[in-house]
Amino acid sequence: MALNASSIALDTATNVIVPVPFSKFIPLVSEVANILDQIVELYQSAEHNKRICGSLIDRISATVAAVRNLKIRRDQNKSFFNQKNLILLQRLVNNIQHIKKFVEEVSQLKGLLKYVRTKSIEKNFKELCRDFDSNVATLNFSITVDSRIRAENDKKALRQDMDDLGKYLDEIGGGITDINKHVAGAVTQLNVINSTMEQLVANNNTKSQDKIDNVFHEERLKINEYEETDVARGSRVRKWIDKKYSKEVAFKCVADEKDTEEYKNSVKNQVTILKKLKDCDSILKFYGLTCDGEKWYLVTEWAELGNLREYYSTYDFDVKTKLRFAIEIARGLNFLRAIEIVHRDVRAENILITASETAKIANFKSSRLIAQETRKQSAILETVRYLAPEMLGQRTVKYTTRCEVYSFGILIWEIAEQKTPYEKYNDILKITDLVVKQKYREPFSLGTGLPKKYQEIAKEAVEHDPNYRPKLATIFTTLKELYINYGMPPASPRSSYHGKNIYQNHPPDSIDIPSNDDDNNKHYLFDNINDTDNLKTEKNEYAEWLEQSISKELIAYYEYSEFKIINKIGKVSMVIRQP
């Protein structure tokens, strides 16, 4: 609310206290309470810096109580309602508005970019606290606070939040942070793109689509640059070869002559966004659209080992690999959260496993921008197995990140147990009754081998009350810590390249590498590989040695870009993959 400062200015020359009608204070009293409600809502959805946001809320809550008391007991507080206090209360409202903006920015990754790069979170937090406390003191509100204890609590909250954020940024990678462990500029750019697309799509008319096409000019891929193979996945997906780069890709039919122009525009707009997700290693790469007559094909990265359920049904997969897959999926979901996209259909069939045994989130057909209202999801049995109880109820509710956390919690359980959730039930109503009314969740068996904390975070993720579910950032850091503490695993006996087991006839803890000299060099390849850093930066010595020491078949499978650390010690070298 803007006030005319000249009309209410203090008469400093005469120092006369000019009474002001209580009606002029009412809008400010209401605004203080409304802003607090908005900040609390931001706090409840905060992914980061929740402690310092809570400290700010504590300050404002106590002040709001004092302001409301003025309204309730205005007959006893007539002396308060004067020009001076009206100005001071306006200043307080402005200060709370600044706090709201700060909470909105530092509680989500997309707003953290400027603070992390300038290392100014602590500075801004202290300034806001100082200004707020000063304004409250000037207004002479009866708020009993031990300033020494408050200062200690603020210091503790800052230290813990900075430690947690630093740890998260150090470990998350995957396109969310850059080489300097800062929030990647791509995160900010994608948020701008999403926001622009959302505004244009909301208009829902031909002119809007023309604007979208002009703003996001995307050329279709040329189908004659690809060669079809006889490898298929179901009736809609087939492997093709990118002839220019000799790269395997997937063609998925997403539209044909039966589909409306509106639907095709929707597909085109969605692919425009999906192509921008290429910086995240934990999300399937989308290359674009191509056409063959009336049929539209979505061209994506090819996942040699199928989906997650096919994978665990085919191979025995060890605890370390289970933890790595969970981390990779968590990283992908954190990336989507950072750019305000929800997937809406997180389940085993939509997690694809590449030839290098990397788990990637795929099938974004149901995804929408997070700000949009959600309609009732289709009653598909396989989707229902993962749906949060609030989505299974009779009311139409908004799909939020908390729903995504629940689905991930079910998936974490499935990774551990290698079983379909609620596999005994093939009836949607029965599953709904179990989840919503009986609050039943599938239990962990005694023989999973997964750490207790893994099981605890999974159980927390599927809490009936969405407010008690952990944040995606918390799930990621918990899983990463478990992975690090678990220890180095033996090499996986089931990795394959083009269907051939490269580990065949080798012991489970090492691989004998053909050598060009008389020494029997050993090259240890572990499960925890992540395609993040490029060996080309390591330069000649290690690359040359590696090329000489490893068979051509292995080089074809483990490209240089897939190695994280290579250290040559005498005649022995170690290669370590990190999730």
N, C-alpha and C positions, 0 to 999 in steps of 0.2 A: 504494500500500500504506500503510495507516494504522498508525502506531506509537503505543504507549502511552508518552507522553513521561515520565510519572512513573516508569515501570519502568526507564527507561534514562537518567534524568537524571544529569548530572555531579554528583559530590559536591564542590561548589565550596569547601565549608568545609575539607575535608582535602586537596583537589586530588589525590585518589587516582585513578589510571587503572585502571578496572575492565575486565578482559578480557571479550570477548563471543565466543561460539562463531561460527565462520565461517558456519555454517548460517543465521544471522540476516542475513548480508550477501547471501546468494545471490539472494533475491527482488529486492533493490535492483540488483544487478549485471545481472540479466536485464532488469529494467524499463528501465534506462538504454539498453540496446541496442535493446529493442523500440520505445521512443519515437523513437530516432534513425531506425529503419527507417520509421516512420510519417511523420516529418518529411521524409525523403528522397522518399517517395512524393508528399507534398504539393508539394515543390519541383519535382518532375518535371512536374507538371500546372499549375504556377504560370503565370498570365497576366500578373501584375504583380509588381514589387519582387523580382525573382528574385536580384538581386545581394546585397541585404541578407539575404535568406533563405539564400543560399549562405554568407555570412560567418558566420551563426549555426551552420550545419551544420559548417563547418570547425572551429569551437570544440568542438562536441559530439563530433565524430569523434575528435579528438585525445584528449579526455577518456575516451571509451568505450574507446579502445585502452589507456589507463592503467588503467582499472577492470578490464578483462579481464586485464591483466597481473597484477593483484592475485590474481585467481582462479587463474591458471595457476601463479604462483609464491607461493602462499599459505604454503608452509613457510618461505620466506625473508622473508615480510612479516607474521609473527605479531604483531609489535608494533603493526601498523596496526589490528588487529581489536579495538577497544575501544569503550566507550560513547560517547565524544566523537566519534569518526569515524563511528559509526553514525548519530548525529544529523546530522552534517554531510553525510553521503551522502544522507540523506533530504531535507535542504534542497536538495541539488543536483538530486535527482529532481523535486522540486516546481518548481524553477527551469526545468528542461528542459520540464516540462509547460506552463508559462507560455509558453515559447518556441514550443512546438508550436501553442498556441492563437493566438499572434501570427502565425505563419507561415500558418496556415490562413485567418486573416482578411485579412491584407494581400496575400495572393497571388491572391485572387479579388475581383472587383468587388463581389460581394454583401456581403462582410465589410468593405470599405473605407469604407463610409458614415460610420461614427462617427469614424474616424481622419481622413478628409478634412475633414469639417466642423469638427473641433476642431484640425486641423493638428498632430496629435500622433504621427505615424508616427516622426519623428526622435526625439522625446522618449522614446517607449516602447522604441524600438530601443536607444538608449543606456543606458536603465535596465536592460534585460534583459542587455546585455553587461556592464555594471558589476557586477550581482549575480552573474552567472555566473562572471566572472573572479575575483571576491572569494571565492566558494565554492571554486573550484578551487585558489586560492592557499592557502586555509586548510587544505585537505586535503593539501597538500604533494606533489601529484602531480609526477612528473618529466616535465614537458612543456616543451620548449625552444621559446620563442616570443619574437621580437623585438617588444616591446610598441609601439615607435615605428612599425615597419613595419605592424603590425596596425592601429594607430590610423589611419594614412594610408590603408590599404586600406578600412577602415570608412567613412572620410570620403568617399572616392572613390565607393564603392558607393552610399552615401546620396545623394550629389549626382546621380549618373547616374540612379538609380531615380526620384528626385523630379522630375528634368527630364523623363524619359520619361512618368511618370504625369501630370504637369502638361500636357504636350503632348497626350496621349491624351484627357484630360478636356476640354481646350479644344476639341478637334476632333470628338469622337465624336458629341455631341448625340443626336438621334434617339430621345429618350425615356430614354436611359441617364443623361444628366445634366440638371440643371435649368438655369434661367436664370442661376444663379450659378456654373455649371460644377462643381457638386457632384453626387455620385452621387444620382440621383433617388430620392425616397422610394418611388416605384412599384416600383423594383427590389427593395427590401426587402419590400414588401407582397406582390409576386408570388411571392417565395421562400417566404413564410409560407403563401400560398394553395397553392402547389405541394406543399409539405411536408404540409400538412393533407390535401389530396386524395390524395396518395400513400399516406398511412397508412390512410385510410378505404378506398381501393380495394384495398389489400393484404389486407384482411379477406375480401373477395369473398363477401359474403352479403347477404341482403335487408335486414337491419337496418342494415348499413353504407350501402347505397344510400339508405335512408330518412334516415340521418344526413346524407349528402351533399346530398340534396334540401332538408333543413332548414337546413343551414349555408349552402349556395349556392343560395338560392332564386332561380331564373331563370324568368321568365314567357316563354312562347312568343310570338313576334311574330304579329300578326293578319294573315292573308293578305289580308283584304279591304282592307287599307291599301296594297296594292300592285297595280299594273296590269301585266299581261303584254304583252310586245312580240313581234314575229316574228323578233327577232335571237337566233340560237342559236350555241353553241359545242359542236359535237359533239352527242351524244344526251342528255347529262345536264345541261348548263349552258345557261341562257337568261337574257337580259336582261329585267329587270322595272323598273318605275318606282315609287319611293317617292312616293306621291301627296301626302303631307303636306309633304315637303321638295323635291319635284320633282327627286329624285336618282336616278341610274341605279345599280342594284344587280344582283348576279348571284344567281340561284337555282340551287343545285346539289342534285340528288336524292342523299341520303345513306342513306336507309333506306326500306323499304316493308313490305307485309304479310308478305313471305317471311322477313324478318329476325327473329331471336330477341329476347326482351326484354333478354337480357344484352348483345347487340350494341348495341341502342338505348340502353341505359344508358351503355355505353362511349362512344358518339357524344355523348350529352348531357353527360357529364362532361368530355369533351375540349373541346367547344364552350364550356363554362363557363370553362375556362382561356384558350382562344383569344380570347375577347371581351376579356380583360384586357390583351391585347397592343396595344391601340389607341394607346398612347402612342408607339409606334415607327413612324416614317414609312416605314421600309423593310420593313415587314411588312404584307401585305394586311389591311385592316380586316374583322373578323368582327362581324356585328351580332346574330346569334343564329339560332335555329331557328324554322321555321314548318311548319304541316301543312296538307295538302289531302287529306282522307280518310285513307287509310293511308300516304300518301307524306310523308316528312319532307324538308324542304329546308333546306340551310344557306344563309343570306343573307349575302353578302359585298359588299365594294366591287367595282365593275365595272372591269375592265381593258380599256379601249377598243382598245388596240393589240395584244392577244393575248399569247402567251408569248414568251420571249426568242428562241427558235429561229424562230418565225414572224416576229418583228420583223426579225432580221438577214437572213432569207431574202427579205424584202420591200424593205428599205431599205438603202442604203449608209450605214454608220454610221462616223463619223470617230473618230479616236484619242481626242479629248477625251471624246466620249460613251461610248466603251468604258471609259475610266478611271472616268468618273462612275458607270456601271452597276456596275462592279466594287466601287467604294467603297460604293454603296448596299447591295449584297448583303452586303459585309463588315460594314457597320454593323448590318444585321439579324441576322447570325449572332452578332455580339458581344452584341447585346441578348439573344438566346436563351441564349448562354453565361452571361450575368450572372444569369439566372433559372433556370439549370440545366435547360434544355430542349434536346434535340437534335432536329433535323428528320428525319434519317435518309434523306432522299431529295432531296438537293440536286442539281438538274440543270436544264437549260435549260427544259424543259416546266413546271417548277414555279416559274419566275421570271416574273411577269406584269408587263406594261408598261402604265401608265396613260396617259390622254389627255395628261397633262402630261409624258410621257416620264420617268416615275420607275419604276425597277426595284424590284419588291416580291416578297418571299418568300411563296409560297402553298403550298397543298396539304399540310396537316399531317396527312393521314390516317395516315401511318406513324409519327408522332412519339410519343415516350413520355418520361417523366421520366428524367433521366440516371442516377439511382440504380438504376433497375430493370435486371435482367439481360436480355440480348438473346437472342432465339431466332434461328434461321437465317432470313435474309431470303429472300423469294420470289425465285425465279430468273427475274426479268423482265429481258429483254434490255436495255431502255433504262436500267434501274437499274444493271445490271452494268457498263455502260460507265463509271460513276462510282465504283464500289465500291472501297474500299481493298483491297490484296492480302491483308491479314489477315482481311478479311471474305469473301474469295473462296476461302480455304482450306477444307479438309475439316472442321476443328474448329468447334464452336460457340463463338464468342467474344463478349465484351461489346463493344457498340458504344460508342465514346467520342468525345470532341471531336476527337481526332486523326484518326478516320475522317472526320469532318465536314470537317476541314481538307483532307484528300486530295480529297474530292469537290469542294470549292471550287477546289482547284488545277486539277483537270480543267476546271472551268467557266471559270476564268480563261483557260486555253488556248483554249477554245471561243469566248470573247468576242473574243479576238485574231484567231483564224483564221476565224471564222464557218463552222465546219464541225462536224459531228457527230463526237465522239470515236470512233476506230476504225470509221469509217464503211464501210470496206471489208469489215468482218466482221459477219456476222449470226448467228454461232454463239457461244453462251455459253461452251462449252468452249474454243473457240479464243481468245476474249478472255481467259479465265481463264489459259490457258497463257501467253499473251503477257505479262500483267501479273504473275503470280505466279512462274512459272518463268524466263521470259526477262527479266523486269524491264524490259520495254519500255514507254516512254512516248512519246506523240505529240510529234514535234519542232516547234519554231516555224519557220515559213518566213521567208525573208529579207525579204519585203515587208510584214510586219505593220505596221511603223511604230511599234510600241510600244517604249518605252524598254527598255534592257538590264536595268535593275533589275526591271521588270515581269516579264520572262521569268525572271529569277533567282528571284524570290519564288514564281512558279508552279512552277518546277522543285523548289524546296525543299519546297513543299507536298505534292508527290507522291513524296517520298522513300519508298523501300521500307520502311525502318525507321521506324516511327511516332515514335520518340523524337527523331528528327532533323527532324521537321516543325516549322515555326514556329508560334507561337501566333496565335490570331485577332487579338489586339490588335496584334501586330507586323505582320501582313498589312495591317490597316486603316491604321496610321500610315504604312507604306511606300507604299501606294497613294495616300493623301491627299497625301503629300509629292511624289510623282510628278505628281499632278494640278496642284498649286500651281506646281510648277517648269515645267510644260509650257507655260504661257502661255494667254492668252485665245483661245478658238476663234472661228471664224466662226459665224454663226447657222446652225442646222440647216435644211436645205431640205426636210425631210420631215415636220415636225410637223403634225399635223392635228387638227381638232376636228370631231367627227361626220362624219368622212370627207372634210372639205374642207381642202385645203392652204392654210393662211393665209399661207404664204410665197410662194405662186405669183406669178410675174412680178416678184419682188424680187431684187436682187443678193444674193449669199451672205453679205456681211459687214454688211448693215444692212437695216432695213425702213423705208420711207417711211410716216409716220403722217399721216393727214388732220389738218389744223390748222384752228383757228377764226380764225387771224389770217393776215396776209400772209407771215409768215416761214415758211420751210420747215423746221419742227422735225424733228429726227431722234431716233428712239428706238431705242437699240440693245438687242436682246434676245439674250442668249447662252444656250448650251446648259446651263450649269451651274446650273439652278434647283433649289432644294430647299424643300419646303413646311415650313419650320420656324418662321419668325417671322411675325407678323401686322402688316400695314401699318396696321391701325387704331390702333396705338400711335404711328404717325408723325404722326397728326392731320391737320388740315384742309388746309394749304397744298398739300402734295405730292399728296394724294388728289384735291383739287379740280382741280389742274392736270392730273393724269393723266387724270381723267375727261373733261376738256375736250379733251385732246390726242389721245386714242386713240379709234379707232372702236369702236362698240358691239360689233362682232364680236370684237375683240381683248380687250376687257374681259370678255366672256363666257368666253373661253378662259383668260386669265390673271387669276384672281380675286385680290383684294387680298392674301389670305392667302398667296399664293405668292411675293410679292416679299420679297427679303432686304434689299436696299439701294436706296434711291432718292435720288439727289442731283441737284438742279436747279442748273445753272450757266448763268446767262444764259438764252439761248434753246435750249440743248441739255441734254438729260437722259440719264442712263445708268442702266439697270437691270441688276443683276448677280445671277445665280443662283449659289449656292454649294452644293456637295454636302455 
